[in-house]
């Protein structure tokens, strides 16, 4: 019989966002910059008072789970808050490369997942970054070949893809397997279930060729697979209390936060404004995100992919700190991570100042805030 909802919640909370080991940086180094767009933004950045820097450099992924960044940039909502300070963006394909860019002072602020945030913070012994806000929850699904897999128990003996060894979805799936009582060697992926590490870009082709039987992946890859005939078997959000868990948050270099708090607040105001606009105008926001993706990747997502993917992602100002803390502590118990000291990883004072001024509930740092 499938595991119970309560058991699954415990299992996913154990390691949903912690890496097993370091992963390689992307081939494109610190990410790609859109210089033409930056030049256009420079022209629009003259209407308003310049803040304490001429330019703020923000990194994010060309991915729907980074919708706040996609839409906020596309609609000029960040630039509006920055006034005469220019917004310069860079895109990344993996968390480690974005953390490396932050460490190398190539970007100041980034939209990024919980796993690289925790990894970057602990590796630097709490010296390089702070999480200053939330962006998105959810958007991760288990999708399978319905001809081969009809229930969760049917996964035994099958080949299931995850994006990358040690990434958020990979570790979540490995722990889910363990809670089922099945055995898998984490590094090789061999065992009662074959875990096949496959780049999200090629996962649909791997599914079509029959080399995998399903995948535990984020959007829009999950919906791409469904469009190719796969069936959604599990939405990871249903495994969490209140159906929420952090998938994207906002980080900043501690040096930049200390030296340019006015710029950080402006970017956060842009984020809060963008999130409110997305939630009030979901269809327009979806079109905006797709337009941004086309600009960044050369192609937009078809309706059969973006429509279900968009619905599965919750846009939120709350970084859902308690879920990150639970992920870390359960990962330690599972033997996948040495005991991390996460105290000080959050600084939500600027965000809460903005939320309070807007008459919105303040976010909680789950006791992990800087003093």
C-alpha positions, 0 to 999 in steps of 0.5 A: 500500500502507498505510504500515508500522507503523514509519513510522506510529509515527514519523509519529504521534509527530511531532505527536500532542499539539502544537497548530498554533495557539491555539484558542478557549475554550469558551463556558462560560468557566472551566467548570461547577461542580456546587454541589450535589455540592460541598455534599454533599462538604463534609459528608463532608469533616469526617471527618479533619484539614484540610490547609493549605487549606480547599478544593482546586479540581480541573478535568477533562473529562466524558470517558472519557479522564478516568476517573481524575477521574470515578471518583475523584470519584464514589467519594469516593476523592479526598475520603477522602485530603483528609480535612477539606479540601473537594474542589471540582470544575469541568468543561471542554469544551476544554483551553485553557479549563482552562489559562485557569482555572489561570492565573486561579487559578480551579482549582488542579489539573487533568486535561488532555491533553498538547497544552494542557499543552505549550502552556500551559507554553511560552506562560508561559515555564515559569512557570504549571504542572507535570505531576505525574502520569499518568492515561490512555493511548490511546483514539483511533481512526480510524473510517470508512464501510466502504462508502466506505473499506476500506483506509488508502489509500482515505482519499485524496479522502475527508472525515475529521473531527477534533475541532478545528483544531490539537488533539491528534487533528487534528495527529496526523492531519495528520502521518499524511497527510503521511507517506503522501505526501499534501498538505493545507493545515493551516489550511483542511483542503483537499487530497488528504484533506479534514480537516473540523474538527467538534465531537465532539458533532456528529460522529455526526450529521455521519457519519449525514448523509454530510457526513463519511466517517470521523473520527480521534477520541477515545473515546467518539466513536469507539465512537458512530460504530461503533455508527452503522455505522462501522468501526474502521480504526486504533487509534492506540495500535498506532502507538506503542512498547509501545502507549502514549502519553499522552492525559491527565495531571495538572497543578498551578499552580506557586504551589499546588504550592509553597504546599500540597505536602500537598494536592497529595500528597493528590490524587495519593494519591487518583489512585493509589488510584483508578487501582488500584481502576479496574484491579482492578475494571474493570466496577465502575469503568466503571459508576462512570464512567458514573454520573458522566457521567450526573450531569455531562451528563444522560445515560449512555453505552449499553453498545454505546458504553461497553463498547468505549470503556472497553477501549481506554483504559489507566489509568496513574499514569505520565505517559509523559513520553518520548512527550510529549517525542517528540511535541514534538521531532517537531513541531518537525522538521515545522515545526508548533512553534517549538523549545520548552524543556520542561525543568522541565515535570514534577515527579514527586517527589511522585508517586514518593514515593507510588509508592515507598511503595506498592511500585510502580515510580517514573515517569520524567520523560524528563529534563524534570523540575524540578531 
